[in-house]
Amino acid sequence: MLIGRDAEINLLNQYYMRADDQVMIMYGLEGVGKSTLVREFSEDTPGSLYFECKPLFEREQLYHWANYSHKELKLSEYPDFASLFSAIDNIDDDGSKRVLIFDEFQYLIKYSTEFTSQLFKFLTESEKAYFVILVSSSIEWVENSMVKKIGMDAKHITGFFKVKELGFGSFREYFSKMKFDECVSGYAILGGIPKLWTYFDKNKGLRENIINNILDTNSVLLTYGEEAVKKELRETGVYNTILCALASGKNKLNDLYNHTLFSRAKISVYIKNLMELGFVSKEFSVDTEGRSNTQKGIYDICINYVDFTYKYLFPFKDELESDTRAAFYEKHIKPNLKKYTSKFFPLVCREYLDTQNTYGNLPIRYNKLGRWIGKLGTIDFVASDENGNTLLVLCNWEKPMIRFDDYEWLLFCAKQARIRADYCMLISAQGFDEKLKFASSSKKNITLVTLDNM
């Protein structure tokens, strides 16, 4: 079931409709839905061929394709790439462009010196038109090493396409029977990776899904986040230490140093590796005149489920051996779930803001949006339009309600940032106090939003 990928399908169709050969590099996180996307797209294209690439040496990979996966190509028992492409070209077709998909193609590059040279030689010599999609889950390799690895053959690549995580709207559509607030917490845990969604039961609530489908010692999800790190990195002890520290809120270099006692130089190197692999990001505050009141860049785990793993699962794995799953949930997850969700609630609000901005339903139509991270406080979103008008947004999930004092604190932060509070929007999961409601009714520049409006 493909949800929320209309724009991606349209992009693939645009490449397919071009007159000449196209070679696209499609990459993104493992589980984000790349394989599902290309399979869905290729279903409507006649004569398309899908090749699953595995960590095998060239001879064994080609043997597998010839004898198990693509017998219709009439290959010898041990073909080479030249004969593979020749067999593809000789398939009878209706003359339309054919789609060739090589999923996790980095394995071909790693174990073969012939794949790219034979591929581009084949495309040059064939009289037929092809759309080749080379798919990879190795983000760091694609962005930093691939072009150097394949050398001059890289000039034949016609496009790069990074498949991003799906948004909250797609999550809510997938879990249509789940309550809205549970969807928000579920998205905070699983993020926008559809593969992780499939491990949850769409007919069950969030608590039951966590207990049965995460905390079960036989569950894939219990170790999924840890295994994702282990798969990409050596010296996992160091990386696990840093990820645990980040998940506990140690988000600055000095905090990490004081917590781990690793040297700052060592932390910087390991953080850099985590960033290149897409596990960690460094966030900078939106630029304002109040730079002296702004924190420098802070680090954080940017894959939701990895963050959840290193906050609640990895540190307490031994307790799952002695506690029941329900007891573990009540002890470690339930008391902190609201606070944990509040960290990711701004992602839901961002999606809401972007939608409202597209339809012109906000006080301004912004072209810039970012977070202001101050030394004394944070503004969840600072939006500005081309005329310099600003909209400040405060997102609340954890507190029982947003109070008038919170609005005044937002104005204080704006003063620290040296930005005008032309308009203020306060988004609260649990409502507002009466004083703030009165202020909103009397002041045209304050907008209050509840979950019912989203």
N, C-alpha and C positions, 0 to 999 in steps of 0.2 A: 504494500500500500504506500503510494508516494504522496506525501503531504507537503505543501508549502514550497514546491520547487518549480512553479510556473515560470519564473524569470530564468531559471537555469535551463529549463527545457527550451525556452524561446532562444536563448543564446546558442545552444547546441544546434538548433534549427537554422539559425543565421549562418553559422559556419558551414553547415551541410549544404545550404543553398548556394554557396559561392561556387563559381565555375571551375576553379582549379583545385588541385589537391590541397588538403588542409591537414596539418599535424598539430594537435592540441595537447598540451601538458595539463592534465587535471589532477589536482592534489588537494589534500585536506586531512584533518584528523581521522584516525582509524575509527570507524563506526559512524561517521557523519553522514553516510548515505551515498557515497560516490558510486559504488557498484550498482545499487538500486537505481540510481539516476541514469547511468549509461545503459543499463539493461532496459529500463522503461523507454528511453529514447530510441534505442535500436530496434525495439519491437515493431515499430512502424516503418522501418527502413528495410527494403528487400535485400536479401543476401548478406546481411550483417553477420560478422563472426566475432565471438568473444573468446579470448584466451586468458585463462587464469595462470598467472606466473607464480611459481613457488621458489623457495630458496634451494634451488637445485643447480648443479652444473649443467652447462649447455646441452650435452649429449643426453642426459637423463630428462631434462625438460622437453626437448624435442621428441624423445621417445614417448613420453607421456602423452603429448598432444597427438602424435601419429597413431598410437595404439589404444588410447582410451577416450580422448576428448573429441577428436576431429577425424574420424575414420572416413568421412565423406570426401576428404581431400586427397585420398588415394596416394598416401605417402609411403615410402619405404619404411622398414622397421626402424632404421636409424637415419633420419633425414638430416639435412643441414638447413640453415636459414634460407639459402638461395632456392633450394627445392621447395621449401615451405611456401615462399612467396610466389614461386612459379605455379604451384598447385592452386593457390588462391586465385591467381590471375586467370587460370584456365576453367574456373567454374562457370557454367552457363548462367547468364543473367539477362535481365531485360534492358541492360545498357544504362541503368541509373547508377548514381554514385553509391559505392559500397562503403559500409562502416566497418572498420577494424578496431577492436578494443583489446588492449593489452593491460590487464589489471595487475597492479603492483609490479610494474615494469622495471622498477629499480633492481629487482633480482636478476633480470636479464642483463642489465648493465654490469652488475657486480660480478657475475659469473661468465660473462661472454664478452669477447672483443669484437664480435662480428655483427651483433644485432642491429645497431643503428646504421652502420655502413651498408649492410645488405638491405635494410628497410628503405633508406633514401635512394639507393641505387635502383631498387625495384620501382619506387614511385617515379623516378626520372624516366625509366625505360618503358613502363607500362603505358599503353594507349588508353587505359580506362582511368576513371576518376575515383579517388579514395578520400575518405575522411578517417584519419587515424587518430584515436584517442588513447594517449598513454597515461595511465592512472597510477597514482602513488599516494601512500599514506605517510611517506617520509618527508615531512615538510622541510626539515633542516637540510636534507640532502638536495631537494629540488631547488631551494632558494640559495644555497651556498656552494654546492659542489657539482651539481649535475652538468652545467654548461662546460665547466673545465674538464669533466670526465669524458664527455662525448666529443669535445674539440670542435673542429670545423663543421661537423654535422649539425651543430646547433643552429646554423644559419637557415636550416630548412623548417625550423619550428615556426608556426604561424600564430600561435597564441598560448598564453598561460591563463589558467582558470582555477582560482582557489575556491573550493567549496566550503562555505562557512556553516557554522552551526545554525540550526533552525531556531526561530524565535518562539516566544511564549505563546503567541496565537496558534501556532502549529501544535504545540504541546497540548494546549487546551482543546483543540479540535480532536486530537488523538485520544485524549482521556475525557471524552465528552460527558461521561457519567460521574466524573469526580467533581466534588464541590470546588468552587472557585478558589477559596483560600487554600485548599489542599493542592490544587494545581500549582499555585504560586510556590508552595513549599516543595512540591514534587519537582518543579522546574529548577528551584534552587539546588536541589540534590543532584538531579540527573543532567541538568543543562540541556543544550540543544543537540545532543548526539542521539539520533533515532535508534541506533542499535541498543543503547541502554534502555530505552523506553520499552522495547519488546520483552524485557525480562520482568516487567510489571504486569499485573493482571488488570486490564482495563475495567473490569467489573467490580473491583475491590477498592476500598478506601486506602488512604496513604499509610495509616498506621499498620494495617494488615499487610500491605505490600512491603513495608520496611522490614517487618518481623519475618515474613515468610520468604521474601525474595532478595533481601540483602543479608540479614543476620543468620540465615541458615548456613551452617559450616560447609555444606555442599554447593552453595550458590556461587555462580560465576561472579556475581556482583560483589561478593564479600572481598575478593582479592583483585578485582578488575583494575582499580586505580593503582594499586601497588605493582601489579604485573605490567601495566602500561609503562611505568617508569623503569622497571627492571629490564624490559624488552629493549629499551633505547639506550640505557646507560650502564657503564661499569661503576665500580666503587659505590654500590647502592647504599652502603652504610652512611657515607657522607651526604648523599642526596636525600636519603630518608630523614636525616637529622635536620637538614635545611628546610625540607618541605614540612616537617612537623612544626618547626619554629615559625614558619610563615603562616601555617594554618592556625597557630595559637595567637597570632596577632603581632609577631615580631617582624615588622614590615620595612624597617630601615636597616641600612648596612650596620650602623652602630648597635642596633638592637640585636641583630644576628650575631655580631661579634661577641657581645656581652653574654649572650645565651649559649653559644656553641664553643666559644674560646678558640675557634678556628681563626687563622690570620685573616685580616681584611682582604689581602691579595688572594688568598685561597677561596674565600667566599665569593669574591667578584668573579673568579674564573668559573666556579661551579654554577653561580647564578646565570652567567652568560650562556653556559651550555643549556641550562633549563629554559632560558628565554628562546634560544635558537630552536629548541624542540617544541616550543609552544606550550610548555607547562606553566611558565611564569611570565608575567609582564611587568613592565615598569611604567607606572602612571605618573604623568606630570600634570600639575595644576594648570587650568586654563590661564592664559597670560592676562594679567591686569596691571594697573598702575601700583597696586599694593603688593609689589613683589617681596618687600622686606617682611611681610606678614605671611608669606606663603612657604609651605614645606617644600623641600626638594623632593625629587622623584621617590616614590615608595614602591616596593615590590609586593607582588601578591600572586597567588596561584590563580590562573585564569581559566582552568578547566574545572567546572563545578564539581564533578564527581571525584576528581583527584583531591580537591580541597576537602570535600566531605570525608573521603577516605583517611586523610592524614589528620583530620580533626577528631573523628569519632571511631574509626575502625582500627587503623594501624596501631595507635597507642594502647588499645585495650583488647587486643586479640586474645590474650590469654584468659580474659574473663569470660569470653564466649564458651570456653571449655568447661567452666564451672557454673555459670549462670544460665538460666533459661533465656531464650531469645526475648521473651516478653519482659523478663526482669532487666535484661541489658537495655532494652528500649526505654523502659521507665526510668532507669538510673542515668543513662548517658545521653540519650537523644531527646526524649520528650521535654525535659526541663530546659533545654537549650535550643529547641527547634525554632522557636519564634525569633530568638536573637540571630540564629544562623540564617533564617529566611530574610531577615531585615538587610543583611549584607547584599543579597541579590535582588531584593524588591526593586531597586532602581533600574535593573534591566527590564523589568516589566513596565515600569513607568516610562522608560526611554522609548519603548515600542509604542506605547500609548501616545506619547508626545509627538513622535515622528508621524504617526497616522493622522493625528489632529492637525499637525502642521501642513501635511500634504493637502488636506481638505480645507485649509484656511480657517480652522475653528479656534485658533489661539489668538491672544491679543496682538501678537506680532507673527510675521512669517519669517522664522529664523533661518539663517544660512550658516550659523556657527552654534555649536552646542558642546559644552564640556563641564567638567567638575572643578570647582575651586576648592583646593585643599589647603586650609589655613593652619597656622600654628595653634590657634585657639578654637577653631571650629571649621566645619565643612559646609559648602553649599552643594547640594546634590547635582543641580544643573544650573548653569548660566547660559542662557540662550540670547543671541543678539541678531538683529537684522542688519541689512546693508546701510541703514540710516543710523545705526548705533543705539537703537532702542533695545532695552534689556528685559528679559523675563527670568526671574529667579524661581527655582522650583525646590521645594522641600518634600521628601518622600518619607512617610512614616509607616512602618509595619509593626514595630515592637511595642510602642507605647499604647496605653488604653485609648488615648486620643491626642490630637494636636491641640495644644492650649495657646492662648494669646501670647503667653511668655515665649513659646517656640517661634512665633511670628516675629516677636521683638528680637529674639536671638538671630533670626535670619537677617534682619535689618542691620544688626550689629556686625555680622560677618560681612555683609555687603559694604559696610563702612570700612572694615579692615581691608577688604579687597579693593577699595576705592572704585566701586562701580555703583551706578544709579540703580535703584530698585524701581524702575518704571512700572513693572507689573510683577506680582507675586502669585504663584500657584502653589497650593499646599495639598498634597495627595495623602490621604490617610485611610488605612484599612479599617480603622475603628472610630471614625468620626471626629468631631471638634467640640470644644467647649462653647458655652453660650456667648461669652465675650467675643470670641473670634467670629462666631456666626453673625453677631451684630455688626462687627467691624466690616465683614464681607458685604453685608447688605447696605452699609452706608458708604463704603469706599468702592469705587468702580474698578480699582486696579488690583483687587484681591479676588482670586478664584479658589473655591474649595471643591475638591474632587474626592468622592468616595468610590469604593469598589463597584457600587451599583452603576456608576457613570462610565466605568472602564469597559 
